[in-house]
């Protein structure tokens, strides 16, 4: 199933322009109103100092924030970044894709999520799929407790990416653009783009020379522990 979904997504990427023409012409970038939860993306370095989490914002072509951080490739090799995707619609099975490209602001290259939320903006020409995770929400009974009731209107998932050879990402000062997309899956296993959700686009500038990170403050400065073979704790995540 997973391979089928990945192949379908890649085929959809290659056929995007033709699909958009049939859907109403190029430049169809209106983002519809929706009652779906706002999906967001955050990053946590493990160890904490391999990234500076996105902390400054600009505006994309759809009006969404584009947030910038830094990946320190000298420090990050053979380490891990945890990508935290929050606000995933929990009413039906979905596949969450994590994608990366060398440019963004390409909303006109993709079908509009007419019944969804957000908009895919990664560059289809340089798009790479980093991961895909299936979520099949299950009905969970209420359990009496002293904290409150369980919330089932959205899901969150952590996608850990183990980093290896970062030399192919680019040179000093180059940027990579990362975005998550949650796509419903119908009974035949086909993805349904119309009801998809997209997070904001996070931008990382590459630092290929530094051997230490002097600025490790993310948007929250949150910290936590990760002692599973990595040095130091986790931080640098951002709150949507």
URCORLIN-V483833 format. One record per residue. RES is the residue in one small letter. SS is DSSP state (2 for helix, 1 for strand, 0 for the rest). PHI is phi in whole degrees, 0 to 359 (999 if undefined). Layout:
# URCORLIN-V483833
res=RES ss=SS phi=PHI
res=RES ss=SS phi=PHI
This chain:
# URCORLIN-V483833
res=x ss=0 phi=999
res=x ss=2 phi=298
res=x ss=2 phi=297
res=x ss=2 phi=298
res=x ss=2 phi=294
res=x ss=2 phi=296
res=x ss=2 phi=296
res=x ss=2 phi=297
res=x ss=2 phi=295
res=x ss=2 phi=295
res=x ss=2 phi=299
res=x ss=2 phi=296
res=x ss=2 phi=298
res=x ss=2 phi=291
res=x ss=0 phi=264
res=x ss=2 phi=301
res=x ss=2 phi=299
res=x ss=2 phi=297
res=x ss=2 phi=294
res=x ss=2 phi=294
res=x ss=2 phi=301
res=x ss=2 phi=290
res=x ss=2 phi=274
res=x ss=0 phi=140
res=x ss=0 phi=105
res=x ss=0 phi=296
res=x ss=0 phi=86
res=x ss=0 phi=280
res=x ss=0 phi=239
res=x ss=0 phi=299
res=x ss=0 phi=261
res=x ss=0 phi=287
res=x ss=0 phi=288
res=x ss=0 phi=208
res=x ss=0 phi=260
res=x ss=0 phi=291
res=x ss=0 phi=295
res=x ss=0 phi=285
res=x ss=0 phi=272
res=x ss=1 phi=221
res=x ss=1 phi=232
res=x ss=1 phi=223
res=x ss=1 phi=231
res=x ss=1 phi=230
res=x ss=1 phi=280
res=x ss=1 phi=224
res=x ss=0 phi=287
res=x ss=2 phi=298
res=x ss=2 phi=273
res=x ss=2 phi=280
res=x ss=1 phi=223
res=x ss=1 phi=254
res=x ss=1 phi=294
res=x ss=1 phi=308
res=x ss=1 phi=228
res=x ss=1 phi=244
res=x ss=1 phi=233
res=x ss=1 phi=233
res=x ss=1 phi=246
res=x ss=0 phi=275
res=x ss=0 phi=294
res=x ss=0 phi=264
res=x ss=0 phi=90
res=x ss=0 phi=279
res=x ss=1 phi=287
res=x ss=1 phi=245
res=x ss=1 phi=253
res=x ss=1 phi=244
res=x ss=1 phi=220
res=x ss=1 phi=223
res=x ss=1 phi=252
res=x ss=1 phi=266
res=x ss=2 phi=292
res=x ss=2 phi=293
res=x ss=2 phi=269
res=x ss=2 phi=274
res=x ss=0 phi=304
res=x ss=0 phi=66
res=x ss=0 phi=252
res=x ss=1 phi=217
res=x ss=1 phi=242
res=x ss=1 phi=265
res=x ss=1 phi=263
res=x ss=1 phi=257
res=x ss=1 phi=254
res=x ss=1 phi=239
res=x ss=1 phi=81
res=x ss=1 phi=282
res=x ss=1 phi=302
res=x ss=0 phi=258
res=x ss=0 phi=274
res=x ss=0 phi=204
res=x ss=0 phi=298
res=x ss=1 phi=222
res=x ss=1 phi=246
res=x ss=1 phi=263
res=x ss=1 phi=258
res=x ss=1 phi=247
res=x ss=1 phi=238
res=x ss=1 phi=221
res=x ss=1 phi=214
res=x ss=0 phi=266
res=x ss=0 phi=205
res=x ss=0 phi=212
res=x ss=0 phi=75
res=x ss=0 phi=253
res=x ss=2 phi=301
res=x ss=2 phi=291
res=x ss=2 phi=272
res=x ss=0 phi=230
res=x ss=0 phi=297
res=x ss=0 phi=289
res=x ss=0 phi=280
res=x ss=0 phi=297
res=x ss=0 phi=241
res=x ss=0 phi=249
res=x ss=1 phi=211
res=x ss=0 phi=78
res=x ss=0 phi=205
res=x ss=0 phi=292
res=x ss=0 phi=232
res=x ss=0 phi=292
res=x ss=0 phi=286
res=x ss=0 phi=295
res=x ss=0 phi=288
res=x ss=0 phi=242
res=x ss=0 phi=294
res=x ss=1 phi=236
res=x ss=1 phi=272
res=x ss=1 phi=274
res=x ss=1 phi=194
res=x ss=1 phi=216
res=x ss=1 phi=230
res=x ss=1 phi=270
res=x ss=1 phi=235
res=x ss=0 phi=238
res=x ss=0 phi=301
res=x ss=0 phi=247
res=x ss=0 phi=290
res=x ss=0 phi=245
res=x ss=0 phi=292
res=x ss=0 phi=285
res=x ss=0 phi=244
res=x ss=0 phi=301
res=x ss=0 phi=204
res=x ss=0 phi=269
res=x ss=0 phi=264
res=x ss=0 phi=144
res=x ss=0 phi=264
res=x ss=0 phi=289
res=x ss=0 phi=257
res=x ss=0 phi=239
res=x ss=0 phi=275
res=x ss=1 phi=206
res=x ss=1 phi=240
res=x ss=1 phi=230
res=x ss=1 phi=214
res=x ss=1 phi=252
res=x ss=1 phi=247
res=x ss=1 phi=278
res=x ss=1 phi=243
res=x ss=1 phi=277
res=x ss=0 phi=273
res=x ss=0 phi=234
res=x ss=0 phi=274
res=x ss=0 phi=263
res=x ss=2 phi=295
res=x ss=2 phi=280
res=x ss=2 phi=293
res=x ss=0 phi=150
res=x ss=0 phi=264
res=x ss=0 phi=307
res=x ss=0 phi=88
res=x ss=0 phi=292
res=x ss=1 phi=236
res=x ss=1 phi=239
res=x ss=1 phi=243
res=x ss=1 phi=234
res=x ss=1 phi=213
res=x ss=1 phi=251
res=x ss=1 phi=225
res=x ss=1 phi=249
res=x ss=1 phi=241
res=x ss=1 phi=298
res=x ss=1 phi=239
res=x ss=0 phi=277
res=x ss=0 phi=295
res=x ss=0 phi=270
res=x ss=0 phi=84
res=x ss=0 phi=268
res=x ss=1 phi=281
res=x ss=1 phi=244
res=x ss=1 phi=296
res=x ss=1 phi=301
res=x ss=1 phi=256
res=x ss=1 phi=285
res=x ss=1 phi=239
res=x ss=1 phi=228
res=x ss=0 phi=279
res=x ss=0 phi=293
res=x ss=1 phi=266
res=x ss=1 phi=257
res=x ss=1 phi=247
res=x ss=1 phi=240
res=x ss=1 phi=277
res=x ss=1 phi=270
res=x ss=1 phi=249
res=x ss=0 phi=260
res=x ss=0 phi=244
res=x ss=0 phi=293
res=x ss=0 phi=253
res=x ss=0 phi=208
res=x ss=0 phi=252
res=x ss=0 phi=274
res=x ss=0 phi=228
res=x ss=0 phi=249
res=x ss=0 phi=277
res=x ss=0 phi=268
res=x ss=0 phi=288
res=x ss=0 phi=241
res=x ss=0 phi=67
res=x ss=0 phi=289
res=x ss=1 phi=230
res=x ss=1 phi=196
res=x ss=0 phi=256
res=x ss=0 phi=209
res=x ss=0 phi=247
res=x ss=0 phi=279
res=x ss=0 phi=95
res=x ss=0 phi=261
res=x ss=0 phi=272
res=x ss=0 phi=86
res=x ss=0 phi=265
res=x ss=1 phi=260
res=x ss=1 phi=199
res=x ss=0 phi=89
res=x ss=0 phi=287
res=x ss=0 phi=230
res=x ss=0 phi=265
res=x ss=0 phi=301
